[in-house]
């Protein structure tokens, strides 16, 4: 079993040593001297939990900057869906490899993804040595043959999921209410409950989709999901910008996990996340970047800052969504959605942590580390990324990163030409 000792690193304003055995933080204290396969000296550095990106479509790195300044439904129908129809499994592999490279460099070690060509995404996760909750996109647009085909594909992936263990947990993907047939929703609900799986979906992202759903069914989206017994603590709902107090209470009653994606929401003009009302209801809230076609990066440090500033600007209250709350959303809050033992640095937790360069110009002076990270830092401040006890980046160097960048660039050029 591999071991790692981090010496003299700043943890919660105290100089500590951290001993990692295998994938777990074994002990934290001062003057620890166990035998270790590798020792890292933390002088000039602070240690924090790594980030959990709770909602993304990673292979969309290939579409970074491809379709900007558009409304969501026009963006999907005119630009994104047509080019996604041309994607191959190899495209998705290299797009996801590029995404994992970006995440490692910006401090994310676990992410929740929904996209096409599941095996391409999964293999990229395995090769990068990150961890993920992966769903294959289920989007049938009411077509029964498409629905049958996608259900068959999801069942086959589920049967073969063990080949990606332990890096990946299989999840059921439901794109959205307006893109999935009722029979498809019923299948997703039942399959997830029968097999103890999470369901990853977009929910009430735009006012248009909510208004059209009310016109179509007579119920608001959350009310409808309640009426078909779809909701539960296994449901992870991204966006939820357009929800009433009554819907929020329904979500809270079922302990649904919620993901805030502020940059994507702002860029697409989708609406403002009702953070204060969701928080007051006691809901679990995580933070996600969404895909690179809608963000346009996967940097959770950026996402924390934008989440905090959006709420302050929208409410006129500078105390709304503090730096500490934003940091918690990106770590413990996001981790709580997936039942994973990370998001905190403590004995017994999974060893997912970052070493932050306190001498970086953006972090000098260091009056308060967490506000500094949220409001001042960017990815260059992350010196070392450790995922489940394994060093994936040290001194900002990742093995093989040049090959990943070159292959992703070549893949994008070929995709655009098709």
KOLVEXTOR-972989 format. One record per residue (C-alpha): residue number from 1; residue in one letter; y negated, z, x. Coordinates in pm, whole numbers. Each point is the difference from the previous one (the first is absolute). Example, Ala and Ser with C-alpha at 12.3 -4.5 7.8 and 13.67 -1.06 7.14 Angstrom:
<pts>
+-----+---+--------+--------+--------+
:   k : r :      y :      z :      x :
+-----+---+--------+--------+--------+
:   1 : A :    450 :    780 :   1230 :
:   2 : S :   -344 :    -66 :    137 :
+-----+---+--------+--------+--------+
</pts>
This chain:
<pts>
+-----+---+--------+--------+--------+
:   k : r :      y :      z :      x :
+-----+---+--------+--------+--------+
:   1 : X :      0 :      0 :      0 :
:   2 : X :   -335 :   -106 :    147 :
:   3 : X :   -270 :    260 :     53 :
:   4 : X :   -375 :    -13 :     54 :
:   5 : X :   -244 :    270 :    109 :
:   6 : X :   -374 :    -34 :    -60 :
:   7 : X :   -193 :    245 :    218 :
:   8 : X :   -344 :    149 :    -51 :
:   9 : X :   -114 :   -205 :   -299 :
:  10 : X :   -264 :    106 :   -254 :
:  11 : X :    164 :     93 :   -331 :
:  12 : X :   -225 :    151 :   -268 :
:  13 : X :   -256 :     93 :    269 :
:  14 : X :    259 :    184 :    213 :
:  15 : X :    167 :   -128 :    318 :
:  16 : X :    374 :    -15 :    -71 :
:  17 : X :    325 :   -147 :    129 :
:  18 : X :    224 :   -196 :   -239 :
:  19 : X :    372 :    -43 :     65 :
:  20 : X :    176 :   -282 :   -185 :
:  21 : X :    378 :    -20 :    -11 :
:  22 : X :    142 :   -317 :   -147 :
:  23 : X :   -211 :    -84 :   -306 :
:  24 : X :   -124 :    353 :    -68 :
:  25 : X :   -278 :    229 :    121 :
:  26 : X :    211 :    279 :    145 :
:  27 : X :   -266 :    246 :    117 :
:  28 : X :   -375 :     42 :     36 :
:  29 : X :   -160 :    257 :    230 :
:  30 : X :   -167 :     65 :    330 :
:  31 : X :    170 :    -28 :    340 :
:  32 : X :    316 :   -160 :   -136 :
:  33 : X :    229 :   -118 :    279 :
:  34 : X :    325 :   -139 :   -145 :
:  35 : X :    179 :   -279 :    179 :
:  36 : X :   -129 :   -331 :   -138 :
:  37 : X :     78 :   -364 :     63 :
:  38 : X :   -373 :    -77 :      5 :
:  39 : X :   -317 :    206 :     36 :
:  40 : X :   -340 :   -115 :   -123 :
:  41 : X :   -307 :    192 :    116 :
:  42 : X :   -249 :     37 :   -281 :
:  43 : X :   -310 :     85 :    200 :
:  44 : X :   -300 :   -160 :   -169 :
:  45 : X :    200 :    -73 :   -311 :
:  46 : X :     56 :    143 :   -347 :
:  47 : X :    317 :    -31 :   -206 :
:  48 : X :      0 :    -84 :   -371 :
:  49 : X :    264 :   -115 :   -252 :
:  50 : X :     51 :   -374 :    -13 :
:  51 : X :   -107 :   -186 :   -312 :
:  52 : X :    201 :   -112 :   -303 :
:  53 : X :   -124 :   -328 :   -153 :
:  54 : X :    103 :     49 :   -362 :
:  55 : X :    -59 :   -354 :   -131 :
:  56 : X :      5 :   -328 :    186 :
:  57 : X :    141 :   -351 :     18 :
:  58 : X :     43 :    -25 :    373 :
:  59 : X :     87 :   -366 :     51 :
:  60 : X :   -337 :    -87 :   -151 :
:  61 : X :   -138 :     40 :    351 :
:  62 : X :     70 :   -375 :     11 :
:  63 : X :   -263 :    -41 :   -274 :
:  64 : X :   -269 :    215 :    162 :
:  65 : X :   -327 :   -176 :    -79 :
:  66 : X :    175 :   -275 :   -196 :
:  67 : X :   -158 :     74 :   -339 :
:  68 : X :   -309 :    220 :      9 :
:  69 : X :   -276 :     71 :   -253 :
:  70 : X :    201 :    -78 :   -313 :
:  71 : X :     84 :    183 :   -324 :
:  72 : X :    351 :    146 :     -4 :
:  73 : X :    159 :   -225 :   -262 :
:  74 : X :   -162 :   -316 :    142 :
:  75 : X :    101 :    116 :    349 :
:  76 : X :    364 :     40 :   -110 :
:  77 : X :     35 :   -313 :   -212 :
:  78 : X :   -202 :   -247 :    210 :
:  79 : X :     69 :    109 :    357 :
:  80 : X :    261 :    272 :     55 :
:  81 : X :    291 :    -90 :   -229 :
:  82 : X :     -1 :   -373 :     96 :
:  83 : X :     23 :     70 :    373 :
:  84 : X :    245 :    288 :    -46 :
:  85 : X :    234 :   -249 :   -169 :
:  86 : X :     24 :   -176 :    338 :
:  87 : X :     97 :    311 :    198 :
:  88 : X :    333 :     19 :    179 :
:  89 : X :    190 :    304 :    118 :
:  90 : X :   -105 :    -75 :    359 :
:  91 : X :   -366 :    -18 :   -108 :
:  92 : X :     30 :    341 :   -162 :
:  93 : X :    174 :    139 :    309 :
:  94 : X :   -282 :    -98 :    236 :
:  95 : X :   -271 :     96 :   -248 :
:  96 : X :    156 :    344 :    -30 :
:  97 : X :     47 :     30 :    376 :
:  98 : X :   -371 :    -69 :     40 :
:  99 : X :    -70 :    266 :   -262 :
: 100 : X :    223 :    258 :    169 :
: 101 : X :   -178 :    -68 :    328 :
: 102 : X :   -335 :     61 :   -168 :
: 103 : X :    130 :    317 :   -166 :
: 104 : X :    140 :    145 :    321 :
: 105 : X :   -332 :    -68 :    173 :
: 106 : X :   -191 :    174 :   -280 :
: 107 : X :    238 :    294 :    -45 :
: 108 : X :    220 :    -81 :   -301 :
: 109 : X :    372 :     75 :     36 :
: 110 : X :    116 :    -22 :   -365 :
: 111 : X :    -99 :   -247 :   -269 :
: 112 : X :     81 :    -99 :   -357 :
: 113 : X :     34 :   -376 :    -41 :
: 114 : X :     71 :   -249 :   -278 :
: 115 : X :     42 :   -367 :     87 :
: 116 : X :    219 :   -310 :      0 :
: 117 : X :    292 :    -66 :    236 :
: 118 : X :    110 :    362 :     27 :
: 119 : X :    234 :    -57 :    293 :
: 120 : X :   -279 :   -147 :    211 :
: 121 : X :   -214 :    307 :    -60 :
: 122 : X :    290 :    237 :     59 :
: 123 : X :    101 :   -161 :    330 :
: 124 : X :   -359 :     21 :    120 :
: 125 : X :     -5 :    371 :    -79 :
: 126 : X :    323 :     51 :    191 :
: 127 : X :   -126 :   -193 :    302 :
: 128 : X :   -330 :    190 :      6 :
: 129 : X :    182 :    336 :    -45 :
: 130 : X :   -238 :    115 :   -273 :
: 131 : X :    111 :    155 :   -332 :
: 132 : X :    -61 :   -144 :   -347 :
: 133 : X :     65 :     10 :   -373 :
: 134 : X :     63 :   -367 :    -85 :
: 135 : X :      7 :   -180 :   -332 :
: 136 : X :     70 :   -366 :    -65 :
: 137 : X :   -272 :   -140 :   -224 :
: 138 : X :    116 :    -43 :   -361 :
: 139 : X :   -231 :   -247 :   -174 :
: 140 : X :    155 :   -222 :   -267 :
: 141 : X :   -306 :    -95 :   -212 :
: 142 : X :    219 :     23 :   -310 :
: 143 : X :    248 :   -264 :    115 :
: 144 : X :    354 :    114 :    -81 :
: 145 : X :    166 :   -212 :    269 :
: 146 : X :   -240 :    128 :    265 :
: 147 : X :     66 :    352 :   -122 :
: 148 : X :    377 :    -39 :     29 :
: 149 : X :    -30 :   -148 :    349 :
: 150 : X :   -227 :    276 :    126 :
: 151 : X :    213 :    276 :   -152 :
: 152 : X :    307 :   -148 :    168 :
: 153 : X :   -184 :    -12 :    333 :
: 154 : X :   -114 :    362 :    -31 :
: 155 : X :    351 :    121 :    -82 :
: 156 : X :    140 :   -187 :    301 :
: 157 : X :   -262 :    153 :    231 :
: 158 : X :     77 :    343 :   -139 :
: 159 : X :    372 :    -44 :     68 :
: 160 : X :    -73 :    -84 :    365 :
: 161 : X :   -272 :    259 :     56 :
: 162 : X :    204 :    212 :    243 :
: 163 : X :    -46 :   -253 :    280 :
: 164 : X :   -366 :    106 :     15 :
: 165 : X :     73 :    374 :      4 :
: 166 : X :   -168 :    232 :     98 :
: 167 : X :   -327 :   -189 :     49 :
: 168 : X :    -27 :   -133 :   -354 :
: 169 : X :     31 :    135 :   -353 :
: 170 : X :     61 :   -259 :   -272 :
: 171 : X :   -240 :      7 :   -296 :
: 172 : X :    -32 :   -201 :   -320 :
: 173 : X :   -308 :   -222 :     -8 :
: 174 : X :   -186 :    -76 :   -323 :
: 175 : X :   -302 :   -216 :     73 :
: 176 : X :   -196 :     94 :   -315 :
: 177 : X :     29 :     18 :   -377 :
: 178 : X :   -172 :   -336 :    -44 :
: 179 : X :    239 :   -181 :    238 :
: 180 : X :    337 :    152 :    -99 :
: 181 : X :    188 :    -58 :   -328 :
: 182 : X :     91 :    293 :   -222 :
: 183 : X :    369 :    -56 :     71 :
: 184 : X :    -84 :      8 :    372 :
: 185 : X :   -181 :    329 :    -44 :
: 186 : X :    299 :    144 :   -183 :
: 187 : X :    233 :   -110 :    279 :
: 188 : X :   -225 :    150 :    270 :
: 189 : X :    -29 :    326 :   -192 :
: 190 : X :    374 :     36 :    -51 :
: 191 : X :    110 :   -120 :    344 :
: 192 : X :   -240 :    240 :    173 :
: 193 : X :    109 :    297 :   -211 :
: 194 : X :    371 :    -79 :     34 :
: 195 : X :    -23 :    -18 :    380 :
: 196 : X :   -269 :    260 :     73 :
: 197 : X :   -254 :   -254 :    126 :
: 198 : X :   -377 :     -7 :      4 :
: 199 : X :   -191 :   -270 :   -191 :
: 200 : X :   -301 :   -153 :    175 :
: 201 : X :   -251 :   -177 :   -225 :
: 202 : X :   -363 :   -102 :    -55 :
: 203 : X :   -150 :    175 :   -302 :
: 204 : X :   -334 :    -37 :   -182 :
: 205 : X :   -165 :   -163 :    300 :
: 206 : X :   -262 :   -200 :   -190 :
: 207 : X :   -182 :     34 :   -331 :
: 208 : X :    112 :   -351 :    -96 :
: 209 : X :    370 :     79 :     28 :
: 210 : X :    -45 :    319 :   -204 :
: 211 : X :   -200 :   -173 :   -272 :
: 212 : X :    252 :   -284 :    -24 :
: 213 : X :    289 :    247 :    -15 :
: 214 : X :   -164 :    190 :   -284 :
: 215 : X :    -55 :   -327 :   -185 :
: 216 : X :    363 :    -99 :     62 :
: 217 : X :    174 :    329 :    -85 :
: 218 : X :   -251 :    224 :   -174 :
: 219 : X :     55 :    258 :    274 :
: 220 : X :   -167 :     74 :    331 :
: 221 : X :    228 :    -56 :    303 :
: 222 : X :     88 :    365 :     64 :
: 223 : X :     55 :     62 :   -371 :
: 224 : X :    230 :   -301 :    -12 :
: 225 : X :    204 :    116 :    301 :
: 226 : X :     34 :    340 :   -166 :
: 227 : X :    120 :   -164 :   -321 :
: 228 : X :    286 :   -177 :    182 :
: 229 : X :    100 :    311 :    198 :
: 230 : X :    -92 :   -168 :    329 :
: 231 : X :   -199 :    278 :    167 :
: 232 : X :    133 :    270 :    230 :
: 233 : X :    -57 :    169 :    334 :
: 234 : X :    175 :   -299 :    161 :
: 235 : X :   -280 :   -239 :   -104 :
: 236 : X :   -262 :    -83 :    264 :
: 237 : X :   -300 :   -164 :   -167 :
: 238 : X :   -260 :   -180 :    210 :
: 239 : X :   -367 :    -26 :    -99 :
: 240 : X :    -20 :    166 :   -350 :
: 241 : X :   -374 :    -67 :    -15 :
: 242 : X :    -27 :    -48 :   -377 :
: 243 : X :    166 :    303 :   -158 :
: 244 : X :   -125 :    229 :   -276 :
: 245 : X :     22 :    379 :      7 :
: 246 : X :    293 :    -26 :   -241 :
: 247 : X :    181 :   -240 :    233 :
: 248 : X :    -67 :    223 :    298 :
: 249 : X :    160 :    290 :   -183 :
: 250 : X :    307 :   -213 :    -75 :
: 251 : X :     26 :    -92 :    369 :
: 252 : X :    -32 :    367 :     92 :
: 253 : X :    263 :    105 :   -254 :
: 254 : X :    249 :   -234 :    170 :
: 255 : X :   -119 :     87 :    353 :
: 256 : X :    -56 :   -367 :     80 :
: 257 : X :   -112 :    -73 :    358 :
: 258 : X :   -338 :   -173 :     28 :
: 259 : X :   -131 :   -217 :    285 :
: 260 : X :   -370 :    -57 :     62 :
: 261 : X :    -90 :   -334 :    166 :
: 262 : X :   -380 :     17 :     33 :
: 263 : X :    -68 :   -295 :    230 :
: 264 : X :    206 :   -244 :   -206 :
: 265 : X :   -155 :    128 :   -323 :
: 266 : X :   -352 :    -41 :    135 :
: 267 : X :     62 :   -342 :    156 :
: 268 : X :    157 :   -143 :   -316 :
: 269 : X :   -244 :    177 :   -231 :
: 270 : X :    291 :    160 :   -182 :
: 271 : X :   -162 :    331 :    -88 :
: 272 : X :    -49 :    353 :    132 :
: 273 : X :    288 :    243 :     34 :
: 274 : X :    -57 :    308 :   -225 :
: 275 : X :     77 :    244 :    281 :
: 276 : X :   -154 :    316 :   -144 :
: 277 : X :    179 :    -34 :   -335 :
: 278 : X :    336 :    -77 :    160 :
: 279 : X :    -40 :    287 :    245 :
: 280 : X :    -93 :    242 :   -279 :
: 281 : X :    315 :   -100 :   -188 :
: 282 : X :    208 :    104 :    302 :
: 283 : X :    142 :   -343 :     79 :
: 284 : X :    148 :    -84 :    339 :
: 285 : X :   -240 :   -247 :    162 :
: 286 : X :     65 :   -211 :    307 :
: 287 : X :   -200 :   -263 :    183 :
: 288 : X :     85 :   -364 :     66 :
: 289 : X :   -162 :   -304 :    154 :
: 290 : X :    154 :   -262 :   -233 :
: 291 : X :     80 :   -332 :    171 :
: 292 : X :   -208 :   -169 :    267 :
: 293 : X :   -102 :   -283 :   -232 :
: 294 : X :   -189 :    259 :   -205 :
: 295 : X :   -125 :    250 :    259 :
: 296 : X :      7 :   -163 :    277 :
: 297 : X :    167 :    250 :    235 :
: 298 : X :    263 :    275 :     -2 :
: 299 : X :   -209 :    268 :    172 :
: 300 : X :     37 :    331 :   -183 :
: 301 : X :   -294 :    148 :    192 :
: 302 : X :   -217 :   -266 :   -164 :
: 303 : X :    161 :     72 :   -335 :
: 304 : X :    -73 :    374 :     18 :
: 305 : X :   -367 :    -61 :     73 :
: 306 : X :    -42 :   -255 :   -277 :
: 307 : X :    183 :    223 :   -249 :
: 308 : X :   -236 :    289 :     73 :
: 309 : X :   -318 :   -208 :      1 :
: 310 : X :     89 :   -185 :   -320 :
: 311 : X :     33 :    321 :   -200 :
: 312 : X :   -322 :    143 :    143 :
: 313 : X :   -192 :   -318 :    -75 :
: 314 : X :    149 :    -46 :   -347 :
: 315 : X :    -54 :    359 :   -115 :
: 316 : X :   -321 :     74 :    188 :
: 317 : X :    168 :    313 :    131 :
: 318 : X :     40 :     25 :    382 :
: 319 : X :    266 :    268 :    -46 :
: 320 : X :    227 :   -234 :   -199 :
: 321 : X :    321 :    -78 :    192 :
: 322 : X :    -65 :    184 :    327 :
: 323 : X :    125 :   -112 :    340 :
: 324 : X :    277 :    259 :    -18 :
: 325 : X :    110 :   -132 :   -341 :
: 326 : X :      1 :   -358 :    126 :
: 327 : X :    206 :    100 :    305 :
: 328 : X :    243 :    190 :   -223 :
: 329 : X :     40 :   -307 :   -224 :
: 330 : X :     98 :   -212 :    302 :
: 331 : X :    251 :    256 :    129 :
: 332 : X :    147 :    274 :   -224 :
: 333 : X :   -117 :   -164 :   -321 :
: 334 : X :    163 :   -334 :     73 :
: 335 : X :    313 :    167 :    141 :
: 336 : X :     40 :    200 :   -323 :
: 337 : X :     55 :   -324 :   -193 :
: 338 : X :    317 :    -78 :    195 :
: 339 : X :    157 :    342 :     52 :
: 340 : X :    -19 :    -32 :    379 :
: 341 : X :    -42 :    295 :    234 :
: 342 : X :   -313 :   -122 :    178 :
: 343 : X :   -376 :     18 :    -34 :
: 344 : X :    -24 :    335 :    180 :
: 345 : X :     63 :    116 :    354 :
: 346 : X :    228 :    298 :    -36 :
: 347 : X :    338 :    114 :    124 :
: 348 : X :    279 :   -172 :   -190 :
: 349 : X :   -208 :   -300 :   -104 :
: 350 : X :     84 :   -354 :    100 :
: 351 : X :   -166 :    -84 :    329 :
: 352 : X :   -256 :   -251 :   -127 :
: 353 : X :   -321 :     64 :    184 :
: 354 : X :   -291 :   -153 :    188 :
: 355 : X :   -184 :     90 :    317 :
: 356 : X :   -372 :    -60 :    -42 :
: 357 : X :   -224 :    -78 :    298 :
: 358 : X :   -278 :    261 :    -19 :
: 359 : X :   -189 :   -176 :    279 :
: 360 : X :    -40 :   -317 :   -203 :
: 361 : X :   -369 :    -69 :    -57 :
: 362 : X :     43 :     22 :   -380 :
: 363 : X :    131 :    358 :     24 :
: 364 : X :   -262 :    150 :    235 :
: 365 : X :   -114 :    266 :    -73 :
: 366 : X :    287 :    158 :   -193 :
: 367 : X :   -167 :    252 :   -231 :
: 368 : X :    267 :    -37 :   -270 :
: 369 : X :    306 :   -217 :     64 :
: 370 : X :     99 :   -101 :   -355 :
: 371 : X :   -349 :   -110 :   -111 :
: 372 : X :    -34 :   -175 :    336 :
: 373 : X :    322 :   -190 :    -65 :
: 374 : X :    -94 :    -93 :   -356 :
: 375 : X :   -363 :    -95 :     54 :
: 376 : X :    -21 :   -102 :    366 :
: 377 : X :    336 :   -111 :    139 :
: 378 : X :    176 :   -334 :     -7 :
: 379 : X :    340 :   -111 :    117 :
: 380 : X :    -99 :    -13 :    368 :
: 381 : X :    -15 :    380 :     -9 :
: 382 : X :    379 :     16 :    -50 :
: 383 : X :    153 :     29 :    346 :
: 384 : X :    368 :     70 :    -80 :
: 385 : X :    210 :    -55 :   -312 :
: 386 : X :    330 :    184 :    -46 :
: 387 : X :    238 :    -83 :   -285 :
: 388 : X :    295 :    232 :    -66 :
: 389 : X :    -12 :    125 :    356 :
: 390 : X :    -20 :   -344 :    165 :
: 391 : X :   -310 :   -116 :    185 :
: 392 : X :   -101 :   -337 :   -146 :
: 393 : X :   -337 :    -19 :    177 :
: 394 : X :   -125 :    184 :    308 :
: 395 : X :   -342 :    -53 :    158 :
: 396 : X :    -48 :   -265 :   -273 :
: 397 : X :    281 :   -214 :    141 :
: 398 : X :    286 :   -129 :   -218 :
: 399 : X :    295 :   -184 :    146 :
: 400 : X :     13 :   -367 :   -106 :
: 401 : X :   -332 :     -9 :   -185 :
: 402 : X :   -109 :   -332 :    157 :
: 403 : X :    313 :   -173 :   -134 :
: 404 : X :    -61 :    136 :   -350 :
: 405 : X :   -360 :   -121 :     -6 :
: 406 : X :     91 :   -347 :    125 :
: 407 : X :    286 :    -44 :   -248 :
: 408 : X :   -213 :    122 :   -290 :
: 409 : X :   -274 :   -247 :     94 :
: 410 : X :    250 :   -287 :     21 :
: 411 : X :    162 :    102 :   -331 :
: 412 : X :   -336 :      1 :   -178 :
: 413 : X :    -92 :   -344 :    131 :
: 414 : X :    331 :   -141 :   -125 :
: 415 : X :    -36 :    167 :   -341 :
: 416 : X :   -347 :   -143 :    -60 :
: 417 : X :    120 :   -352 :     87 :
: 418 : X :    281 :     -4 :   -260 :
+-----+---+--------+--------+--------+
</pts>
